[in-house]
Amino acid sequence: MKIKTWVDKNTCIGCGTCIAIAPEIYEFDSDGKAKAKIEIIEDPNLIQKARDAEVACPTHSIKVEEIKD
């Protein structure tokens, strides 16, 4: 399984929840908002962390989508 993850910059408030949950995947950009360091993920552990970040995001700005081959 593969996923794609990204951050909706229009709704991100820069709270850092996603970074606390998955620092391997997310980081702050120069505007203080979150961004994905890696967008395509295949590692099952990282997929779970991305999904956990998606659920925990207070503004629902973290997006995770399964990639169909």
MMTF fields as JSON, N, C-alpha, C and O atoms, coordinates in Angstrom:
{
  "mmtfVersion": "1.0.0",
  "mmtfProducer": "UNKNOWN",
  "numBonds": 275,
  "numAtoms": 276,
  "numGroups": 69,
  "numChains": 1,
  "numModels": 1,
  "chainsPerModel": [1],
  "groupsPerChain": [69],
  "chainIdList": ["A"],
  "bondAtomList": [4, 2, 8, 6, 12, 10, 16, 14, 20, 18, 24, 22, 28, 26, 32, 30, 36, 34, 40, 38, 44, 42, 48, 46, 52, 50, 56, 54, 60, 58, 64, 62, 68, 66, 72, 70, 76, 74, 80, 78, 84, 82, 88, 86, 92, 90, 96, 94, 100, 98, 104, 102, 108, 106, 112, 110, 116, 114, 120, 118, 124, 122, 128, 126, 132, 130, 136, 134, 140, 138, 144, 142, 148, 146, 152, 150, 156, 154, 160, 158, 164, 162, 168, 166, 172, 170, 176, 174, 180, 178, 184, 182, 188, 186, 192, 190, 196, 194, 200, 198, 204, 202, 208, 206, 212, 210, 216, 214, 220, 218, 224, 222, 228, 226, 232, 230, 236, 234, 240, 238, 244, 242, 248, 246, 252, 250, 256, 254, 260, 258, 264, 262, 268, 266, 272, 270],
  "bondOrderList": [1, 1, 1, 1, 1, 1, 1, 1, 1, 1, 1, 1, 1, 1, 1, 1, 1, 1, 1, 1, 1, 1, 1, 1, 1, 1, 1, 1, 1, 1, 1, 1, 1, 1, 1, 1, 1, 1, 1, 1, 1, 1, 1, 1, 1, 1, 1, 1, 1, 1, 1, 1, 1, 1, 1, 1, 1, 1, 1, 1, 1, 1, 1, 1, 1, 1, 1, 1],
  "groupList": [{"groupName": "MET", "atomNameList": ["N", "CA", "C", "O"], "elementList": ["N", "C", "C", "O"], "formalChargeList": [0, 0, 0, 0], "bondAtomList": [1, 0, 2, 1, 3, 2], "bondOrderList": [1, 1, 2], "singleLetterCode": "M", "chemCompType": "L-PEPTIDE LINKING"}, {"groupName": "LYS", "atomNameList": ["N", "CA", "C", "O"], "elementList": ["N", "C", "C", "O"], "formalChargeList": [0, 0, 0, 0], "bondAtomList": [1, 0, 2, 1, 3, 2], "bondOrderList": [1, 1, 2], "singleLetterCode": "K", "chemCompType": "L-PEPTIDE LINKING"}, {"groupName": "ILE", "atomNameList": ["N", "CA", "C", "O"], "elementList": ["N", "C", "C", "O"], "formalChargeList": [0, 0, 0, 0], "bondAtomList": [1, 0, 2, 1, 3, 2], "bondOrderList": [1, 1, 2], "singleLetterCode": "I", "chemCompType": "L-PEPTIDE LINKING"}, {"groupName": "THR", "atomNameList": ["N", "CA", "C", "O"], "elementList": ["N", "C", "C", "O"], "formalChargeList": [0, 0, 0, 0], "bondAtomList": [1, 0, 2, 1, 3, 2], "bondOrderList": [1, 1, 2], "singleLetterCode": "T", "chemCompType": "L-PEPTIDE LINKING"}, {"groupName": "TRP", "atomNameList": ["N", "CA", "C", "O"], "elementList": ["N", "C", "C", "O"], "formalChargeList": [0, 0, 0, 0], "bondAtomList": [1, 0, 2, 1, 3, 2], "bondOrderList": [1, 1, 2], "singleLetterCode": "W", "chemCompType": "L-PEPTIDE LINKING"}, {"groupName": "VAL", "atomNameList": ["N", "CA", "C", "O"], "elementList": ["N", "C", "C", "O"], "formalChargeList": [0, 0, 0, 0], "bondAtomList": [1, 0, 2, 1, 3, 2], "bondOrderList": [1, 1, 2], "singleLetterCode": "V", "chemCompType": "L-PEPTIDE LINKING"}, {"groupName": "ASP", "atomNameList": ["N", "CA", "C", "O"], "elementList": ["N", "C", "C", "O"], "formalChargeList": [0, 0, 0, 0], "bondAtomList": [1, 0, 2, 1, 3, 2], "bondOrderList": [1, 1, 2], "singleLetterCode": "D", "chemCompType": "L-PEPTIDE LINKING"}, {"groupName": "ASN", "atomNameList": ["N", "CA", "C", "O"], "elementList": ["N", "C", "C", "O"], "formalChargeList": [0, 0, 0, 0], "bondAtomList": [1, 0, 2, 1, 3, 2], "bondOrderList": [1, 1, 2], "singleLetterCode": "N", "chemCompType": "L-PEPTIDE LINKING"}, {"groupName": "CYS", "atomNameList": ["N", "CA", "C", "O"], "elementList": ["N", "C", "C", "O"], "formalChargeList": [0, 0, 0, 0], "bondAtomList": [1, 0, 2, 1, 3, 2], "bondOrderList": [1, 1, 2], "singleLetterCode": "C", "chemCompType": "L-PEPTIDE LINKING"}, {"groupName": "GLY", "atomNameList": ["N", "CA", "C", "O"], "elementList": ["N", "C", "C", "O"], "formalChargeList": [0, 0, 0, 0], "bondAtomList": [1, 0, 2, 1, 3, 2], "bondOrderList": [1, 1, 2], "singleLetterCode": "G", "chemCompType": "PEPTIDE LINKING"}, {"groupName": "ALA", "atomNameList": ["N", "CA", "C", "O"], "elementList": ["N", "C", "C", "O"], "formalChargeList": [0, 0, 0, 0], "bondAtomList": [1, 0, 2, 1, 3, 2], "bondOrderList": [1, 1, 2], "singleLetterCode": "A", "chemCompType": "L-PEPTIDE LINKING"}, {"groupName": "PRO", "atomNameList": ["N", "CA", "C", "O"], "elementList": ["N", "C", "C", "O"], "formalChargeList": [0, 0, 0, 0], "bondAtomList": [1, 0, 2, 1, 3, 2], "bondOrderList": [1, 1, 2], "singleLetterCode": "P", "chemCompType": "L-PEPTIDE LINKING"}, {"groupName": "GLU", "atomNameList": ["N", "CA", "C", "O"], "elementList": ["N", "C", "C", "O"], "formalChargeList": [0, 0, 0, 0], "bondAtomList": [1, 0, 2, 1, 3, 2], "bondOrderList": [1, 1, 2], "singleLetterCode": "E", "chemCompType": "L-PEPTIDE LINKING"}, {"groupName": "TYR", "atomNameList": ["N", "CA", "C", "O"], "elementList": ["N", "C", "C", "O"], "formalChargeList": [0, 0, 0, 0], "bondAtomList": [1, 0, 2, 1, 3, 2], "bondOrderList": [1, 1, 2], "singleLetterCode": "Y", "chemCompType": "L-PEPTIDE LINKING"}, {"groupName": "PHE", "atomNameList": ["N", "CA", "C", "O"], "elementList": ["N", "C", "C", "O"], "formalChargeList": [0, 0, 0, 0], "bondAtomList": [1, 0, 2, 1, 3, 2], "bondOrderList": [1, 1, 2], "singleLetterCode": "F", "chemCompType": "L-PEPTIDE LINKING"}, {"groupName": "SER", "atomNameList": ["N", "CA", "C", "O"], "elementList": ["N", "C", "C", "O"], "formalChargeList": [0, 0, 0, 0], "bondAtomList": [1, 0, 2, 1, 3, 2], "bondOrderList": [1, 1, 2], "singleLetterCode": "S", "chemCompType": "L-PEPTIDE LINKING"}, {"groupName": "LEU", "atomNameList": ["N", "CA", "C", "O"], "elementList": ["N", "C", "C", "O"], "formalChargeList": [0, 0, 0, 0], "bondAtomList": [1, 0, 2, 1, 3, 2], "bondOrderList": [1, 1, 2], "singleLetterCode": "L", "chemCompType": "L-PEPTIDE LINKING"}, {"groupName": "GLN", "atomNameList": ["N", "CA", "C", "O"], "elementList": ["N", "C", "C", "O"], "formalChargeList": [0, 0, 0, 0], "bondAtomList": [1, 0, 2, 1, 3, 2], "bondOrderList": [1, 1, 2], "singleLetterCode": "Q", "chemCompType": "L-PEPTIDE LINKING"}, {"groupName": "ARG", "atomNameList": ["N", "CA", "C", "O"], "elementList": ["N", "C", "C", "O"], "formalChargeList": [0, 0, 0, 0], "bondAtomList": [1, 0, 2, 1, 3, 2], "bondOrderList": [1, 1, 2], "singleLetterCode": "R", "chemCompType": "L-PEPTIDE LINKING"}, {"groupName": "HIS", "atomNameList": ["N", "CA", "C", "O"], "elementList": ["N", "C", "C", "O"], "formalChargeList": [0, 0, 0, 0], "bondAtomList": [1, 0, 2, 1, 3, 2], "bondOrderList": [1, 1, 2], "singleLetterCode": "H", "chemCompType": "L-PEPTIDE LINKING"}],
  "groupTypeList": [0, 1, 2, 1, 3, 4, 5, 6, 1, 7, 3, 8, 2, 9, 8, 9, 3, 8, 2, 10, 2, 10, 11, 12, 2, 13, 12, 14, 6, 15, 6, 9, 1, 10, 1, 10, 1, 2, 12, 2, 2, 12, 6, 11, 7, 16, 2, 17, 1, 10, 18, 6, 10, 12, 5, 10, 8, 11, 3, 19, 15, 2, 1, 5, 12, 12, 2, 1, 6],
  "groupIdList": [1, 2, 3, 4, 5, 6, 7, 8, 9, 10, 11, 12, 13, 14, 15, 16, 17, 18, 19, 20, 21, 22, 23, 24, 25, 26, 27, 28, 29, 30, 31, 32, 33, 34, 35, 36, 37, 38, 39, 40, 41, 42, 43, 44, 45, 46, 47, 48, 49, 50, 51, 52, 53, 54, 55, 56, 57, 58, 59, 60, 61, 62, 63, 64, 65, 66, 67, 68, 69],
  "secStructList": [7, 3, 3, 3, 3, 3, 3, 7, 6, 6, 6, 7, 7, 7, 7, 7, 2, 2, 2, 2, 2, 7, 6, 6, 6, 3, 3, 3, 7, 6, 6, 1, 7, 3, 3, 3, 1, 7, 1, 3, 3, 7, 7, 2, 2, 2, 2, 2, 2, 2, 2, 2, 2, 2, 2, 2, 7, 6, 6, 7, 7, 3, 3, 3, 3, 3, 3, 7, 7],
  "xCoordList": [0.84, 0.0, 0.883, 1.955, 0.398, 1.068, 0.043, -1.135, 0.518, -0.347, 0.353, 1.573, -0.458, 0.047, -0.486, -1.657, 0.365, -0.072, 0.359, 1.405, -0.468, -0.152, -0.902, -1.74, -0.586, -1.211, -1.97, -1.438, -3.211, -4.008, -3.56, -3.892, -2.815, -2.25, -3.322, -3.082, -4.49, -5.564, -6.184, -6.752, -6.073, -6.693, -5.692, -6.062, -4.446, -3.417, -3.189, -3.047, -3.156, -2.907, -1.503, -1.149, -0.71, 0.657, 0.767, 1.703, -0.173, -0.168, 0.913, 1.33, 1.37, 2.45, 2.018, 2.87, 0.725, 0.257, 0.796, 1.263, 0.737, 1.213, 2.714, 3.188, 3.448, 4.899, 5.227, 6.176, 4.445, 4.645, 4.38, 5.068, 3.384, 3.012, 3.941, 4.323, 4.295, 5.066, 6.16, 6.063, 7.198, 8.263, 9.052, 9.744, 8.936, 9.593, 8.905, 9.507, 7.647, 6.832, 6.583, 6.641, 6.304, 5.885, 6.904, 7.629, 6.945, 7.803, 7.144, 6.181, 7.67, 7.165, 7.814, 8.987, 7.045, 7.621, 8.016, 7.894, 8.477, 8.956, 7.831, 8.101, 6.578, 5.431, 4.903, 3.924, 5.558, 5.109, 3.958, 3.336, 3.679, 2.629, 3.295, 4.459, 2.546, 3.081, 3.185, 2.436, 4.121, 4.235, 4.754, 5.377, 4.492, 4.974, 6.395, 6.662, 7.309, 8.691, 8.724, 9.477, 7.899, 7.743, 6.258, 5.434, 5.921, 4.506, 4.027, 2.881, 4.901, 4.531, 5.16, 6.375, 4.324, 4.796, 4.367, 3.219, 5.326, 5.038, 5.257, 4.693, 6.062, 6.363, 5.101, 4.513, 4.678, 3.444, 3.445, 2.407, 4.586, 4.659, 4.438, 3.749, 5.016, 4.836, 3.428, 2.874, 2.858, 1.467, 0.559, -0.326, 0.78, -0.033, 0.17, -0.789, 1.416, 1.683, 0.999, 0.471, 1.006, 0.328, -1.167, -1.798, -1.726, -3.166, -3.48, -4.512, -2.593, -2.774, -2.74, -3.534, -1.822, -1.717, -2.972, -3.46, -3.488, -4.707, -5.874, -6.628, -6.012, -7.102, -6.916, -7.887, -5.679, -5.4, -5.418, -5.551, -5.29, -5.224, -6.515, -7.599, -6.402, -7.624, -8.377, -9.563, -7.707, -8.378, -8.586, -9.014, -8.284, -8.441, -7.631, -8.064, -6.456, -5.606, -4.697, -4.203, -4.469, -3.631, -4.493, -5.569, -4.002, -4.735, -3.922, -2.71, -4.592, -3.987, -4.887, -6.087, -4.296, -5.06, -4.312, -3.114, -5.025, -4.417, -4.195, -5.059, -3.034, -2.715, -3.018, -2.489, -3.862, -4.22, -3.264, -3.079, -2.673, -1.754, -2.49, -1.879],
  "yCoordList": [-1.18, 0.0, 1.241, 1.269, 2.265, 3.563, 4.64, 4.52, 5.701, 6.853, 8.117, 8.161, 9.134, 10.481, 11.338, 11.232, 12.185, 13.086, 14.507, 14.736, 15.456, 16.87, 17.676, 17.151, 18.961, 19.866, 20.951, 21.574, 21.162, 22.246, 23.552, 23.817, 24.357, 25.607, 26.643, 27.558, 26.512, 27.474, 27.316, 28.263, 26.119, 25.875, 25.596, 25.633, 25.32, 25.025, 26.252, 27.37, 26.024, 27.119, 27.03, 27.841, 26.053, 25.936, 25.492, 25.883, 24.682, 24.265, 23.23, 23.099, 22.491, 21.526, 20.147, 19.307, 19.884, 18.558, 17.473, 16.435, 17.702, 16.7, 16.456, 15.329, 17.519, 17.395, 16.626, 15.842, 16.853, 16.11, 14.619, 13.779, 14.299, 12.902, 12.227, 11.07, 12.95, 12.348, 13.297, 13.818, 13.524, 14.439, 13.928, 14.693, 12.632, 12.071, 12.526, 12.521, 12.915, 13.232, 14.727, 15.258, 15.408, 16.819, 17.741, 17.346, 18.966, 19.999, 21.348, 21.444, 22.394, 23.741, 24.322, 24.068, 25.107, 25.841, 27.24, 27.546, 28.072, 29.409, 30.322, 31.346, 29.961, 30.742, 30.257, 30.795, 29.235, 28.704, 27.729, 27.382, 27.293, 26.289, 24.949, 24.888, 23.889, 22.553, 22.254, 22.794, 21.392, 20.865, 19.446, 19.061, 18.676, 17.298, 17.289, 17.827, 16.671, 16.495, 15.396, 15.462, 14.396, 13.313, 13.195, 13.164, 13.13, 13.08, 11.674, 11.326, 10.868, 9.488, 8.566, 8.573, 7.775, 6.919, 5.482, 5.208, 4.566, 3.139, 2.36, 1.279, 2.886, 2.213, 2.152, 3.191, 0.948, 0.803, 1.619, 2.158, 1.717, 2.497, 3.978, 4.655, 4.478, 5.886, 6.158, 7.232, 5.198, 5.347, 5.521, 6.377, 4.712, 4.819, 6.168, 6.77, 6.65, 7.956, 9.08, 10.014, 8.997, 10.01, 9.995, 11.047, 8.81, 8.697, 9.216, 9.852, 8.945, 9.452, 10.982, 11.625, 11.556, 13.019, 13.595, 14.649, 12.906, 13.363, 13.431, 14.403, 12.414, 12.358, 13.418, 14.021, 13.64, 14.555, 16.027, 16.883, 16.341, 17.737, 18.469, 18.069, 19.545, 20.228, 20.957, 21.252, 21.25, 21.95, 21.055, 21.523, 19.771, 18.79, 19.197, 18.992, 19.774, 20.237, 19.153, 19.277, 18.095, 16.99, 16.093, 15.648, 15.844, 15.006, 13.743, 13.805, 12.622, 11.332, 10.623, 10.468, 10.198, 9.552, 8.306, 8.36, 7.187, 5.961, 6.074, 6.555, 5.628, 5.652, 4.266, 3.254, 4.255, 2.989, 2.799, 3.692, 1.622, 1.332, 0.771, 0.473],
  "zCoordList": [0.0, 0.0, 0.0, 0.604, -0.696, -0.753, -0.442, -0.78, 0.212, 0.441, -0.034, -0.198, -0.247, -0.482, 0.653, 1.016, 1.213, 2.276, 1.953, 1.345, 2.374, 2.188, 3.231, 3.965, 3.282, 4.253, 3.492, 2.573, 3.89, 3.314, 3.968, 5.123, 3.235, 3.762, 4.078, 4.866, 3.478, 3.729, 5.11, 5.655, 5.673, 6.973, 8.09, 9.264, 7.757, 8.764, 9.647, 9.151, 10.972, 11.916, 12.53, 13.385, 12.096, 12.583, 14.027, 14.724, 14.488, 15.893, 16.204, 17.355, 15.182, 15.371, 15.812, 16.1, 15.875, 16.293, 15.366, 15.835, 14.073, 13.111, 13.264, 13.119, 13.557, 13.716, 14.994, 15.026, 16.038, 17.282, 17.088, 17.667, 16.274, 16.042, 15.028, 15.203, 13.98, 12.88, 12.378, 11.267, 13.19, 12.761, 11.55, 10.878, 11.287, 10.1, 8.817, 7.743, 8.938, 7.764, 7.606, 6.497, 8.727, 8.665, 9.316, 10.229, 8.832, 9.394, 9.14, 8.379, 9.785, 9.532, 8.29, 8.017, 7.533, 6.406, 6.882, 8.069, 5.989, 6.357, 6.856, 7.483, 6.584, 7.055, 8.405, 8.922, 8.977, 10.26, 10.161, 11.165, 8.958, 8.753, 8.471, 8.076, 8.679, 8.453, 6.966, 6.152, 6.632, 5.27, 5.364, 6.354, 4.33, 4.283, 3.74, 2.666, 4.493, 4.014, 2.964, 1.993, 3.177, 2.207, 1.905, 2.819, 0.639, 0.258, -0.053, 0.23, -0.634, -0.976, 0.058, 0.256, 0.712, 1.802, 1.544, 1.195, 1.725, 1.578, 2.868, 3.037, 3.773, 5.039, 5.906, 6.207, 6.313, 7.094, 8.392, 8.777, 9.065, 10.303, 10.032, 10.795, 8.958, 8.614, 8.094, 8.327, 7.4, 6.955, 8.169, 8.17, 9.197, 10.405, 11.083, 11.565, 11.126, 11.74, 10.967, 11.57, 9.641, 8.83, 9.109, 9.211, 9.232, 9.53, 10.935, 11.151, 11.879, 13.237, 13.237, 13.923, 12.468, 12.37, 11.722, 12.131, 10.717, 10.046, 11.041, 11.052, 11.859, 12.837, 13.927, 14.383, 14.336, 15.457, 15.069, 15.944, 13.802, 13.372, 13.742, 13.317, 14.538, 14.989, 13.877, 14.027, 12.769, 11.67, 10.451, 9.395, 10.6, 9.51, 8.273, 7.138, 8.512, 7.413, 6.857, 5.737, 7.622, 7.156, 6.279, 6.68, 5.09, 4.137, 3.856, 3.647, 3.853, 3.544, 2.552, 2.78, 1.455, 0.398, -0.064, -0.339, -0.147, -0.64, -2.141, -2.875, -2.582, -4.014, -4.581, -4.122, -5.564, -6.252, -7.434, -8.261, -7.484, -8.612, -9.788, -10.814]
}
